[in-house]
Amino acid sequence: MTGKAKDTNSFPHSHLLGIEGLSASEITYLLDRAETYVEQNRQADKRKTLLRGRTIINLFFEASTRTITSFELAGKRLGGDVINMAVSASSMQKGETIVDTAMTLNAMHPDVIAVRHSDSGAVKLLSEKVNCAVINGGDGKHEHPTQALLDALTIRRRKGKLAGLQVAICGDIAHSRVARSNIHLLNTMGATVRLIAPKTLIPTDIAKMGAEVFNDMNQGLQNCDIVMMLRLQTERMHKNFFPSIREYFHFFGLTYEKLANAKPDALVMHPGPMNRGVEIDSEVADDIGRSAIREQVEMGVAVRMACLEALTLNAPEQDLNA
Ligand code: NCD
């Protein structure tokens, strides 16, 4: 879901609320634009003026390291003014609702608000109350579109394509917005998705999204091109989903031994933050020959620049007297 479609632009949406509903050509457009920013971000002078005079607010109601930092860098590298709203210090602590917060911020005429919230659907609700572009920085276990885009850019740069690849997403699928956005994106782009997790961490109807489900990691990883690991998101768990961390690592932690089931050139990915020794062995995570985890972080800035660019180019001129 992406907000109201407007005209025949390459990215004709007012918001980026999810990958669901985006077409292959819209995804490709964002990835191609991001590609140009990868080069810019490697130069000494990283600054552009595209967003000069524009205001971007990062409104994060949940903890974040890489996502908020890369939205901030993305906005600044495009020449915009960026404000990070520390929610613990805001009126939310005084009981103000998300809608009131949105309307208060809206009155200050921001051009883009990037939002992260623990409730699925909260970002869409906020987008309906403001008249600027809204980017979903992760809502509950629903969607995290910029993460799926940065994952896709990383894969496309390493493998030269997305279509036809076998991608295994492994771990805590049940609580993962990263998994959901990636399933949408990979299916739209013609890749095949497998989900690998214990039965307790796989929602029963997830196969309907277009993925094959495995409860055995050695089986699920057979012949895969991409092995995407997920963190156990204990902050969203309200009961026990597995007997112990030790047992979880034994069956579902990525080790060289299990990785040997995938293709010899299979790429290891993780959105971070990683729990070393829980879902991934430290040596595998740090193996620069196999792991693209640091590259994912780099691609995050370029992808967020492309999203900010696409949404601000689509924005109508603001009537400051309104
Ligand atoms: C992910 C998230 O917040 O959903 N992290 C991120 O954005 N890099 C995954 C996670 O928290 O495990």
py3Dmol code that shows the C-alpha trace and the ligand (Angstrom):
import py3Dmol

protein = """\
ATOM      1  CA  MET A   1       0.000   0.000   0.000  1.00  0.00           C
ATOM      2  CA  THR A   2       1.533   3.260  -1.062  1.00  0.00           C
ATOM      3  CA  GLY A   3      -0.932   6.069  -0.678  1.00  0.00           C
ATOM      4  CA  LYS A   4      -2.887   7.798  -3.405  1.00  0.00           C
ATOM      5  CA  ALA A   5      -1.570   7.339  -6.957  1.00  0.00           C
ATOM      6  CA  LYS A   6      -1.221  10.708  -8.705  1.00  0.00           C
ATOM      7  CA  ASP A   7      -0.017  10.980 -12.261  1.00  0.00           C
ATOM      8  CA  THR A   8       2.157   9.108 -14.681  1.00  0.00           C
ATOM      9  CA  ASN A   9       5.461   9.744 -12.859  1.00  0.00           C
ATOM     10  CA  SER A  10       7.889   6.857 -12.576  1.00  0.00           C
ATOM     11  CA  PHE A  11       6.922   6.682  -8.909  1.00  0.00           C
ATOM     12  CA  PRO A  12       3.379   8.080  -8.826  1.00  0.00           C
ATOM     13  CA  HIS A  13       2.715   7.790  -5.102  1.00  0.00           C
ATOM     14  CA  SER A  14       2.327  10.316  -2.326  1.00  0.00           C
ATOM     15  CA  HIS A  15       3.701   8.007   0.378  1.00  0.00           C
ATOM     16  CA  LEU A  16       5.830   4.904   0.761  1.00  0.00           C
ATOM     17  CA  LEU A  17       3.864   2.846   3.261  1.00  0.00           C
ATOM     18  CA  GLY A  18       4.795  -0.616   2.041  1.00  0.00           C
ATOM     19  CA  ILE A  19       6.086  -2.720  -0.826  1.00  0.00           C
ATOM     20  CA  GLU A  20       2.693  -4.369  -1.271  1.00  0.00           C
ATOM     21  CA  GLY A  21       1.037  -2.741  -4.265  1.00  0.00           C
ATOM     22  CA  LEU A  22       4.235  -1.431  -5.889  1.00  0.00           C
ATOM     23  CA  SER A  23       4.871  -2.627  -9.437  1.00  0.00           C
ATOM     24  CA  ALA A  24       8.116  -4.163 -10.692  1.00  0.00           C
ATOM     25  CA  SER A  25       8.831  -1.020 -12.709  1.00  0.00           C
ATOM     26  CA  GLU A  26       8.314   1.263  -9.684  1.00  0.00           C
ATOM     27  CA  ILE A  27      10.682  -0.890  -7.617  1.00  0.00           C
ATOM     28  CA  THR A  28      13.220  -0.915 -10.447  1.00  0.00           C
ATOM     29  CA  TYR A  29      12.939   2.873 -10.752  1.00  0.00           C
ATOM     30  CA  LEU A  30      13.796   3.337  -7.052  1.00  0.00           C
ATOM     31  CA  LEU A  31      16.672   0.839  -7.260  1.00  0.00           C
ATOM     32  CA  ASP A  32      18.091   2.543 -10.367  1.00  0.00           C
ATOM     33  CA  ARG A  33      17.914   5.965  -8.704  1.00  0.00           C
ATOM     34  CA  ALA A  34      19.545   4.508  -5.555  1.00  0.00           C
ATOM     35  CA  GLU A  35      22.337   3.080  -7.695  1.00  0.00           C
ATOM     36  CA  THR A  36      23.366   6.603  -8.755  1.00  0.00           C
ATOM     37  CA  TYR A  37      23.556   7.647  -5.099  1.00  0.00           C
ATOM     38  CA  VAL A  38      25.846   4.730  -4.192  1.00  0.00           C
ATOM     39  CA  GLU A  39      28.568   6.392  -6.284  1.00  0.00           C
ATOM     40  CA  GLN A  40      27.848   9.857  -4.884  1.00  0.00           C
ATOM     41  CA  ASN A  41      28.110   8.512  -1.331  1.00  0.00           C
ATOM     42  CA  ARG A  42      31.614   7.218  -2.055  1.00  0.00           C
ATOM     43  CA  GLN A  43      32.903  10.664  -3.121  1.00  0.00           C
ATOM     44  CA  ALA A  44      34.550  13.087  -0.700  1.00  0.00           C
ATOM     45  CA  ASP A  45      31.839  15.667  -1.446  1.00  0.00           C
ATOM     46  CA  LYS A  46      28.577  13.875  -0.787  1.00  0.00           C
ATOM     47  CA  ARG A  47      26.273  16.850  -0.732  1.00  0.00           C
ATOM     48  CA  LYS A  48      23.589  17.699  -3.298  1.00  0.00           C
ATOM     49  CA  THR A  49      21.083  20.520  -3.269  1.00  0.00           C
ATOM     50  CA  LEU A  50      18.009  18.653  -4.494  1.00  0.00           C
ATOM     51  CA  LEU A  51      16.207  18.965  -1.158  1.00  0.00           C
ATOM     52  CA  ARG A  52      17.454  22.466  -0.283  1.00  0.00           C
ATOM     53  CA  GLY A  53      14.781  24.214   1.736  1.00  0.00           C
ATOM     54  CA  ARG A  54      12.873  20.986   2.417  1.00  0.00           C
ATOM     55  CA  THR A  55      12.267  19.667   5.914  1.00  0.00           C
ATOM     56  CA  ILE A  56      12.392  15.997   6.809  1.00  0.00           C
ATOM     57  CA  ILE A  57      11.265  14.762  10.210  1.00  0.00           C
ATOM     58  CA  ASN A  58      12.333  11.353  11.495  1.00  0.00           C
ATOM     59  CA  LEU A  59       9.630  10.369  13.957  1.00  0.00           C
ATOM     60  CA  PHE A  60      10.713   7.126  15.600  1.00  0.00           C
ATOM     61  CA  PHE A  61       8.535   5.649  18.330  1.00  0.00           C
ATOM     62  CA  GLU A  62      10.733   2.520  18.469  1.00  0.00           C
ATOM     63  CA  ALA A  63      14.467   2.036  18.918  1.00  0.00           C
ATOM     64  CA  SER A  64      16.607   2.275  15.809  1.00  0.00           C
ATOM     65  CA  THR A  65      20.281   2.675  14.986  1.00  0.00           C
ATOM     66  CA  ARG A  66      20.878   2.145  11.292  1.00  0.00           C
ATOM     67  CA  THR A  67      17.455   3.115   9.933  1.00  0.00           C
ATOM     68  CA  ILE A  68      17.225   6.499  11.658  1.00  0.00           C
ATOM     69  CA  THR A  69      20.887   7.294  10.972  1.00  0.00           C
ATOM     70  CA  SER A  70      20.574   6.486   7.304  1.00  0.00           C
ATOM     71  CA  PHE A  71      17.360   8.524   6.909  1.00  0.00           C
ATOM     72  CA  GLU A  72      19.211  11.423   8.541  1.00  0.00           C
ATOM     73  CA  LEU A  73      22.262  11.053   6.296  1.00  0.00           C
ATOM     74  CA  ALA A  74      20.061  10.588   3.234  1.00  0.00           C
ATOM     75  CA  GLY A  75      18.180  13.825   3.929  1.00  0.00           C
ATOM     76  CA  LYS A  76      21.356  15.789   4.683  1.00  0.00           C
ATOM     77  CA  ARG A  77      23.233  14.481   1.654  1.00  0.00           C
ATOM     78  CA  LEU A  78      20.399  15.741  -0.513  1.00  0.00           C
ATOM     79  CA  GLY A  79      20.708  19.164   1.120  1.00  0.00           C
ATOM     80  CA  GLY A  80      17.531  18.989   3.236  1.00  0.00           C
ATOM     81  CA  ASP A  81      17.005  20.036   6.850  1.00  0.00           C
ATOM     82  CA  VAL A  82      16.539  16.947   9.011  1.00  0.00           C
ATOM     83  CA  ILE A  83      15.077  16.750  12.487  1.00  0.00           C
ATOM     84  CA  ASN A  84      15.176  13.552  14.539  1.00  0.00           C
ATOM     85  CA  MET A  85      12.331  13.395  17.017  1.00  0.00           C
ATOM     86  CA  ALA A  86      13.381  11.627  20.195  1.00  0.00           C
ATOM     87  CA  VAL A  87      10.058  10.219  21.227  1.00  0.00           C
ATOM     88  CA  SER A  88      11.024   9.600  24.840  1.00  0.00           C
ATOM     89  CA  ALA A  89      11.452  13.369  25.220  1.00  0.00           C
ATOM     90  CA  SER A  90       8.292  14.255  23.329  1.00  0.00           C
ATOM     91  CA  SER A  91       4.656  14.806  24.229  1.00  0.00           C
ATOM     92  CA  MET A  92       3.935  11.119  23.577  1.00  0.00           C
ATOM     93  CA  GLN A  93       5.243  10.615  27.097  1.00  0.00           C
ATOM     94  CA  LYS A  94       2.526  12.980  28.258  1.00  0.00           C
ATOM     95  CA  GLY A  95      -0.167  10.875  26.625  1.00  0.00           C
ATOM     96  CA  GLU A  96      -0.535  12.698  23.316  1.00  0.00           C
ATOM     97  CA  THR A  97      -1.865  10.324  20.670  1.00  0.00           C
ATOM     98  CA  ILE A  98      -0.057   9.546  17.431  1.00  0.00           C
ATOM     99  CA  VAL A  99      -2.732  11.500  15.556  1.00  0.00           C
ATOM    100  CA  ASP A 100      -2.222  14.623  17.677  1.00  0.00           C
ATOM    101  CA  THR A 101       1.532  14.295  17.247  1.00  0.00           C
ATOM    102  CA  ALA A 102       1.086  13.993  13.481  1.00  0.00           C
ATOM    103  CA  MET A 103      -1.151  17.057  13.315  1.00  0.00           C
ATOM    104  CA  THR A 104       1.218  19.101  15.459  1.00  0.00           C
ATOM    105  CA  LEU A 105       4.150  18.245  13.233  1.00  0.00           C
ATOM    106  CA  ASN A 106       2.061  18.841  10.136  1.00  0.00           C
ATOM    107  CA  ALA A 107       1.351  22.390  11.268  1.00  0.00           C
ATOM    108  CA  MET A 108       5.100  23.073  10.960  1.00  0.00           C
ATOM    109  CA  HIS A 109       5.018  22.264   7.211  1.00  0.00           C
ATOM    110  CA  PRO A 110       7.453  19.361   6.930  1.00  0.00           C
ATOM    111  CA  ASP A 111       7.916  17.907   3.435  1.00  0.00           C
ATOM    112  CA  VAL A 112       8.561  14.315   4.490  1.00  0.00           C
ATOM    113  CA  ILE A 113       7.979  12.419   7.737  1.00  0.00           C
ATOM    114  CA  ALA A 114       9.719   9.056   8.168  1.00  0.00           C
ATOM    115  CA  VAL A 115       7.932   7.111  10.886  1.00  0.00           C
ATOM    116  CA  ARG A 116       8.644   3.982  12.890  1.00  0.00           C
ATOM    117  CA  HIS A 117       6.019   2.642  15.279  1.00  0.00           C
ATOM    118  CA  SER A 118       5.411  -0.604  17.152  1.00  0.00           C
ATOM    119  CA  ASP A 119       1.798  -0.919  15.910  1.00  0.00           C
ATOM    120  CA  SER A 120       1.090  -2.402  12.483  1.00  0.00           C
ATOM    121  CA  GLY A 121      -0.965   0.186  10.603  1.00  0.00           C
ATOM    122  CA  ALA A 122       0.074   3.188  12.732  1.00  0.00           C
ATOM    123  CA  VAL A 123       2.122   4.734   9.918  1.00  0.00           C
ATOM    124  CA  LYS A 124      -0.789   4.528   7.466  1.00  0.00           C
ATOM    125  CA  LEU A 125      -3.059   6.155  10.053  1.00  0.00           C
ATOM    126  CA  LEU A 126      -0.558   8.985  10.474  1.00  0.00           C
ATOM    127  CA  SER A 127      -0.267   9.426   6.689  1.00  0.00           C
ATOM    128  CA  GLU A 128      -4.005  10.089   6.532  1.00  0.00           C
ATOM    129  CA  LYS A 129      -3.693  13.008   8.954  1.00  0.00           C
ATOM    130  CA  VAL A 130      -0.880  14.981   7.325  1.00  0.00           C
ATOM    131  CA  ASN A 131      -0.444  16.651   3.959  1.00  0.00           C
ATOM    132  CA  CYS A 132       3.209  15.792   3.411  1.00  0.00           C
ATOM    133  CA  ALA A 133       4.850  12.586   2.198  1.00  0.00           C
ATOM    134  CA  VAL A 134       5.169   9.768   4.736  1.00  0.00           C
ATOM    135  CA  ILE A 135       7.730   6.965   4.608  1.00  0.00           C
ATOM    136  CA  ASN A 136       7.237   3.852   6.679  1.00  0.00           C
ATOM    137  CA  GLY A 137      10.418   3.161   8.665  1.00  0.00           C
ATOM    138  CA  GLY A 138       8.857  -0.027  10.057  1.00  0.00           C
ATOM    139  CA  ASP A 139       5.387  -0.534  11.569  1.00  0.00           C
ATOM    140  CA  GLY A 140       4.984  -3.412  14.015  1.00  0.00           C
ATOM    141  CA  LYS A 141       5.279  -6.700  12.170  1.00  0.00           C
ATOM    142  CA  HIS A 142       3.636  -5.304   9.036  1.00  0.00           C
ATOM    143  CA  GLU A 143       6.098  -3.674   6.588  1.00  0.00           C
ATOM    144  CA  HIS A 144       9.551  -2.102   6.388  1.00  0.00           C
ATOM    145  CA  PRO A 145       9.739  -1.047   2.737  1.00  0.00           C
ATOM    146  CA  THR A 146      13.096   0.745   2.710  1.00  0.00           C
ATOM    147  CA  GLN A 147      14.736  -2.352   4.250  1.00  0.00           C
ATOM    148  CA  ALA A 148      13.399  -4.576   1.459  1.00  0.00           C
ATOM    149  CA  LEU A 149      14.577  -2.039  -1.127  1.00  0.00           C
ATOM    150  CA  LEU A 150      18.081  -1.879   0.326  1.00  0.00           C
ATOM    151  CA  ASP A 151      18.190  -5.671   0.478  1.00  0.00           C
ATOM    152  CA  ALA A 152      17.130  -5.807  -3.179  1.00  0.00           C
ATOM    153  CA  LEU A 153      19.783  -3.280  -4.184  1.00  0.00           C
ATOM    154  CA  THR A 154      22.454  -5.294  -2.343  1.00  0.00           C
ATOM    155  CA  ILE A 155      21.346  -8.519  -4.058  1.00  0.00           C
ATOM    156  CA  ARG A 156      21.072  -6.905  -7.489  1.00  0.00           C
ATOM    157  CA  ARG A 157      24.586  -5.439  -7.251  1.00  0.00           C
ATOM    158  CA  ARG A 158      26.103  -8.767  -6.138  1.00  0.00           C
ATOM    159  CA  LYS A 159      24.124 -11.128  -8.380  1.00  0.00           C
ATOM    160  CA  GLY A 160      23.329  -8.813 -11.283  1.00  0.00           C
ATOM    161  CA  LYS A 161      19.595  -9.609 -11.078  1.00  0.00           C
ATOM    162  CA  LEU A 162      16.690 -10.492  -8.807  1.00  0.00           C
ATOM    163  CA  ALA A 163      14.538 -12.594 -11.138  1.00  0.00           C
ATOM    164  CA  GLY A 164      15.120 -16.318 -10.934  1.00  0.00           C
ATOM    165  CA  LEU A 165      17.046 -16.253  -7.643  1.00  0.00           C
ATOM    166  CA  GLN A 166      16.204 -18.618  -4.790  1.00  0.00           C
ATOM    167  CA  VAL A 167      16.053 -16.592  -1.579  1.00  0.00           C
ATOM    168  CA  ALA A 168      15.752 -18.189   1.859  1.00  0.00           C
ATOM    169  CA  ILE A 169      14.465 -15.976   4.686  1.00  0.00           C
ATOM    170  CA  CYS A 170      15.296 -17.682   7.979  1.00  0.00           C
ATOM    171  CA  GLY A 171      14.314 -17.185  11.598  1.00  0.00           C
ATOM    172  CA  ASP A 172      11.651 -15.191  13.357  1.00  0.00           C
ATOM    173  CA  ILE A 173       9.258 -14.752  10.410  1.00  0.00           C
ATOM    174  CA  ALA A 174       6.270 -14.381  12.740  1.00  0.00           C
ATOM    175  CA  HIS A 175       7.375 -11.031  14.174  1.00  0.00           C
ATOM    176  CA  SER A 176       9.208  -9.688  11.141  1.00  0.00           C
ATOM    177  CA  ARG A 177       8.160  -6.713   9.019  1.00  0.00           C
ATOM    178  CA  VAL A 178      11.436  -7.210   7.125  1.00  0.00           C
ATOM    179  CA  ALA A 179      10.277 -10.672   6.033  1.00  0.00           C
ATOM    180  CA  ARG A 180       6.883  -9.396   4.864  1.00  0.00           C
ATOM    181  CA  SER A 181       8.290  -6.524   2.810  1.00  0.00           C
ATOM    182  CA  ASN A 182      10.920  -8.824   1.314  1.00  0.00           C
ATOM    183  CA  ILE A 183       8.351 -11.474   0.362  1.00  0.00           C
ATOM    184  CA  HIS A 184       6.314  -8.830  -1.504  1.00  0.00           C
ATOM    185  CA  LEU A 185       9.342  -7.364  -3.235  1.00  0.00           C
ATOM    186  CA  LEU A 186      11.034 -10.623  -4.208  1.00  0.00           C
ATOM    187  CA  ASN A 187       7.824 -12.119  -5.570  1.00  0.00           C
ATOM    188  CA  THR A 188       7.095  -8.975  -7.575  1.00  0.00           C
ATOM    189  CA  MET A 189      10.609  -9.057  -9.031  1.00  0.00           C
ATOM    190  CA  GLY A 190      10.426 -12.729 -10.015  1.00  0.00           C
ATOM    191  CA  ALA A 191      12.583 -14.343  -7.318  1.00  0.00           C
ATOM    192  CA  THR A 192      11.482 -17.469  -5.423  1.00  0.00           C
ATOM    193  CA  VAL A 193      11.067 -17.156  -1.660  1.00  0.00           C
ATOM    194  CA  ARG A 194      11.516 -19.872   0.953  1.00  0.00           C
ATOM    195  CA  LEU A 195      10.806 -19.308   4.614  1.00  0.00           C
ATOM    196  CA  ILE A 196      12.737 -21.353   7.163  1.00  0.00           C
ATOM    197  CA  ALA A 197      11.777 -21.332  10.845  1.00  0.00           C
ATOM    198  CA  PRO A 198      10.474 -23.466  13.700  1.00  0.00           C
ATOM    199  CA  LYS A 199       6.704 -24.045  13.416  1.00  0.00           C
ATOM    200  CA  THR A 200       6.065 -21.631  16.288  1.00  0.00           C
ATOM    201  CA  LEU A 201       7.727 -18.749  14.416  1.00  0.00           C
ATOM    202  CA  ILE A 202       5.857 -19.159  11.120  1.00  0.00           C
ATOM    203  CA  PRO A 203       2.338 -17.698  10.856  1.00  0.00           C
ATOM    204  CA  THR A 204      -0.004 -20.399   9.539  1.00  0.00           C
ATOM    205  CA  ASP A 205      -1.245 -18.432   6.526  1.00  0.00           C
ATOM    206  CA  ILE A 206       2.106 -16.967   5.405  1.00  0.00           C
ATOM    207  CA  ALA A 207       2.454 -19.396   2.478  1.00  0.00           C
ATOM    208  CA  LYS A 208      -0.471 -17.522   0.893  1.00  0.00           C
ATOM    209  CA  MET A 209       1.874 -14.575   0.433  1.00  0.00           C
ATOM    210  CA  GLY A 210       3.777 -16.707  -2.062  1.00  0.00           C
ATOM    211  CA  ALA A 211       6.518 -18.622  -0.283  1.00  0.00           C
ATOM    212  CA  GLU A 212       7.480 -22.210   0.403  1.00  0.00           C
ATOM    213  CA  VAL A 213       7.764 -23.047   4.092  1.00  0.00           C
ATOM    214  CA  PHE A 214      10.488 -25.253   5.635  1.00  0.00           C
ATOM    215  CA  ASN A 215      10.986 -26.260   9.253  1.00  0.00           C
ATOM    216  CA  ASP A 216      14.338 -27.903   8.564  1.00  0.00           C
ATOM    217  CA  MET A 217      17.156 -25.511   7.795  1.00  0.00           C
ATOM    218  CA  ASN A 218      19.423 -27.960   5.954  1.00  0.00           C
ATOM    219  CA  GLN A 219      16.550 -28.836   3.640  1.00  0.00           C
ATOM    220  CA  GLY A 220      15.377 -25.271   3.161  1.00  0.00           C
ATOM    221  CA  LEU A 221      18.827 -23.953   2.292  1.00  0.00           C
ATOM    222  CA  GLN A 222      19.425 -26.496  -0.501  1.00  0.00           C
ATOM    223  CA  ASN A 223      20.610 -24.659  -3.608  1.00  0.00           C
ATOM    224  CA  CYS A 224      19.744 -21.164  -2.376  1.00  0.00           C
ATOM    225  CA  ASP A 225      21.405 -18.072  -3.846  1.00  0.00           C
ATOM    226  CA  ILE A 226      20.640 -15.808  -0.890  1.00  0.00           C
ATOM    227  CA  VAL A 227      20.430 -16.624   2.818  1.00  0.00           C
ATOM    228  CA  MET A 228      18.687 -13.826   4.692  1.00  0.00           C
ATOM    229  CA  MET A 229      18.795 -14.204   8.476  1.00  0.00           C
ATOM    230  CA  LEU A 230      16.383 -12.519  10.894  1.00  0.00           C
ATOM    231  CA  ARG A 231      16.790 -11.507  14.522  1.00  0.00           C
ATOM    232  CA  LEU A 232      14.670 -13.156  17.216  1.00  0.00           C
ATOM    233  CA  GLN A 233      12.451 -10.169  18.015  1.00  0.00           C
ATOM    234  CA  THR A 234      11.886 -10.833  21.684  1.00  0.00           C
ATOM    235  CA  GLU A 235      10.350  -7.371  22.172  1.00  0.00           C
ATOM    236  CA  ARG A 236       7.318  -8.621  20.207  1.00  0.00           C
ATOM    237  CA  MET A 237       7.120 -12.030  21.943  1.00  0.00           C
ATOM    238  CA  HIS A 238       4.618 -12.365  24.751  1.00  0.00           C
ATOM    239  CA  LYS A 239       5.174 -16.079  25.371  1.00  0.00           C
ATOM    240  CA  ASN A 240       7.878 -18.690  24.787  1.00  0.00           C
ATOM    241  CA  PHE A 241       8.283 -19.634  21.132  1.00  0.00           C
ATOM    242  CA  PHE A 242      11.293 -21.973  21.515  1.00  0.00           C
ATOM    243  CA  PRO A 243      12.774 -24.012  24.397  1.00  0.00           C
ATOM    244  CA  SER A 244      16.142 -22.222  24.696  1.00  0.00           C
ATOM    245  CA  ILE A 245      18.559 -19.988  22.768  1.00  0.00           C
ATOM    246  CA  ARG A 246      21.037 -22.881  22.735  1.00  0.00           C
ATOM    247  CA  GLU A 247      18.545 -25.173  21.065  1.00  0.00           C
ATOM    248  CA  TYR A 248      17.433 -22.439  18.654  1.00  0.00           C
ATOM    249  CA  PHE A 249      21.027 -21.874  17.545  1.00  0.00           C
ATOM    250  CA  HIS A 250      21.545 -25.602  17.153  1.00  0.00           C
ATOM    251  CA  PHE A 251      18.643 -25.970  14.725  1.00  0.00           C
ATOM    252  CA  PHE A 252      18.279 -22.508  13.164  1.00  0.00           C
ATOM    253  CA  GLY A 253      21.541 -20.615  13.748  1.00  0.00           C
ATOM    254  CA  LEU A 254      23.499 -20.055  10.530  1.00  0.00           C
ATOM    255  CA  THR A 255      26.847 -21.873  10.691  1.00  0.00           C
ATOM    256  CA  TYR A 256      29.270 -22.794   7.885  1.00  0.00           C
ATOM    257  CA  GLU A 257      27.962 -26.335   8.177  1.00  0.00           C
ATOM    258  CA  LYS A 258      24.365 -25.349   7.414  1.00  0.00           C
ATOM    259  CA  LEU A 259      25.464 -22.775   4.821  1.00  0.00           C
ATOM    260  CA  ALA A 260      27.159 -25.608   2.889  1.00  0.00           C
ATOM    261  CA  ASN A 261      23.658 -26.682   1.768  1.00  0.00           C
ATOM    262  CA  ALA A 262      23.225 -23.447  -0.193  1.00  0.00           C
ATOM    263  CA  LYS A 263      25.015 -22.672  -3.470  1.00  0.00           C
ATOM    264  CA  PRO A 264      28.792 -22.269  -3.065  1.00  0.00           C
ATOM    265  CA  ASP A 265      28.491 -18.559  -3.892  1.00  0.00           C
ATOM    266  CA  ALA A 266      25.374 -17.982  -1.752  1.00  0.00           C
ATOM    267  CA  LEU A 267      25.262 -14.548  -0.156  1.00  0.00           C
ATOM    268  CA  VAL A 268      24.581 -14.147   3.585  1.00  0.00           C
ATOM    269  CA  MET A 269      22.451 -11.184   4.670  1.00  0.00           C
ATOM    270  CA  HIS A 270      21.007  -9.784   7.916  1.00  0.00           C
ATOM    271  CA  PRO A 271      19.090  -6.517   8.445  1.00  0.00           C
ATOM    272  CA  GLY A 272      20.713  -5.964  11.854  1.00  0.00           C
ATOM    273  CA  PRO A 273      20.892  -5.680  14.740  1.00  0.00           C
ATOM    274  CA  MET A 274      22.473  -9.147  14.885  1.00  0.00           C
ATOM    275  CA  ASN A 275      22.398 -11.510  17.817  1.00  0.00           C
ATOM    276  CA  ARG A 276      25.686 -13.289  17.320  1.00  0.00           C
ATOM    277  CA  GLY A 277      25.552 -16.897  18.449  1.00  0.00           C
ATOM    278  CA  VAL A 278      21.721 -16.837  18.401  1.00  0.00           C
ATOM    279  CA  GLU A 279      20.614 -16.643  14.766  1.00  0.00           C
ATOM    280  CA  ILE A 280      24.060 -16.381  13.195  1.00  0.00           C
ATOM    281  CA  ASP A 281      27.556 -17.591  13.963  1.00  0.00           C
ATOM    282  CA  SER A 282      29.984 -14.678  14.363  1.00  0.00           C
ATOM    283  CA  GLU A 283      32.497 -16.082  11.885  1.00  0.00           C
ATOM    284  CA  VAL A 284      29.879 -16.390   9.140  1.00  0.00           C
ATOM    285  CA  ALA A 285      28.579 -12.871   9.829  1.00  0.00           C
ATOM    286  CA  ASP A 286      32.076 -11.374   9.546  1.00  0.00           C
ATOM    287  CA  ASP A 287      33.194 -13.414   6.521  1.00  0.00           C
ATOM    288  CA  ILE A 288      33.644 -10.720   3.860  1.00  0.00           C
ATOM    289  CA  GLY A 289      33.700 -13.383   1.164  1.00  0.00           C
ATOM    290  CA  ARG A 290      30.187 -14.563   2.043  1.00  0.00           C
ATOM    291  CA  SER A 291      28.441 -11.857   4.030  1.00  0.00           C
ATOM    292  CA  ALA A 292      26.903  -8.692   2.566  1.00  0.00           C
ATOM    293  CA  ILE A 293      25.788  -7.336   5.931  1.00  0.00           C
ATOM    294  CA  ARG A 294      27.986  -4.214   5.876  1.00  0.00           C
ATOM    295  CA  GLU A 295      27.050  -3.538   2.270  1.00  0.00           C
ATOM    296  CA  GLN A 296      23.360  -3.645   3.265  1.00  0.00           C
ATOM    297  CA  VAL A 297      24.018  -0.760   5.649  1.00  0.00           C
ATOM    298  CA  GLU A 298      25.768   1.206   2.892  1.00  0.00           C
ATOM    299  CA  MET A 299      22.890   0.595   0.457  1.00  0.00           C
ATOM    300  CA  GLY A 300      20.449   1.821   3.100  1.00  0.00           C
ATOM    301  CA  VAL A 301      21.576   5.434   2.697  1.00  0.00           C
ATOM    302  CA  ALA A 302      21.390   5.314  -1.120  1.00  0.00           C
ATOM    303  CA  VAL A 303      17.933   3.715  -1.097  1.00  0.00           C
ATOM    304  CA  ARG A 304      16.566   6.279   1.360  1.00  0.00           C
ATOM    305  CA  MET A 305      17.971   9.083  -0.796  1.00  0.00           C
ATOM    306  CA  ALA A 306      16.107   7.604  -3.780  1.00  0.00           C
ATOM    307  CA  CYS A 307      12.863   7.403  -1.764  1.00  0.00           C
ATOM    308  CA  LEU A 308      13.172  10.983  -0.493  1.00  0.00           C
ATOM    309  CA  GLU A 309      13.879  12.149  -4.034  1.00  0.00           C
ATOM    310  CA  ALA A 310      10.937  10.243  -5.553  1.00  0.00           C
ATOM    311  CA  LEU A 311       8.445  11.465  -2.964  1.00  0.00           C
ATOM    312  CA  THR A 312       9.529  15.101  -2.971  1.00  0.00           C
ATOM    313  CA  LEU A 313       9.529  15.251  -6.777  1.00  0.00           C
ATOM    314  CA  ASN A 314       5.924  14.080  -6.603  1.00  0.00           C
ATOM    315  CA  ALA A 315       4.922  16.553  -3.927  1.00  0.00           C
ATOM    316  CA  PRO A 316       2.509  19.322  -4.876  1.00  0.00           C
ATOM    317  CA  GLU A 317       3.665  22.888  -4.162  1.00  0.00           C
ATOM    318  CA  GLN A 318       2.702  23.611  -0.560  1.00  0.00           C
ATOM    319  CA  ASP A 319       0.287  26.445   0.010  1.00  0.00           C
ATOM    320  CA  LEU A 320       1.871  28.098   3.014  1.00  0.00           C
ATOM    321  CA  ASN A 321      -1.263  30.133   3.669  1.00  0.00           C
ATOM    322  CA  ALA A 322      -3.401  27.016   3.977  1.00  0.00           C
TER     323      ALA A 322
END
"""
ligand_1 = """\
12
NCD
C 14.838 -4.428 11.509
C 13.571 -3.789 12.045
O 13.623 -2.812 12.800
O 12.524 -4.289 11.684
N 16.002 -3.688 11.708
C 16.352 -2.682 10.861
O 15.558 -1.851 10.473
N 17.615 -2.691 10.412
C 14.985 -5.811 11.976
C 15.135 -6.050 13.442
O 14.914 -5.177 14.284
O 15.468 -7.193 13.783
"""
view = py3Dmol.view(width=600, height=400)
view.addModel(protein, "pdb")
view.setStyle({"model": 0}, {"cartoon": {"style": "trace"}})
view.addModel(ligand_1, "xyz")
view.setStyle({"model": 1}, {"stick": {}})
view.zoomTo()
view.show()
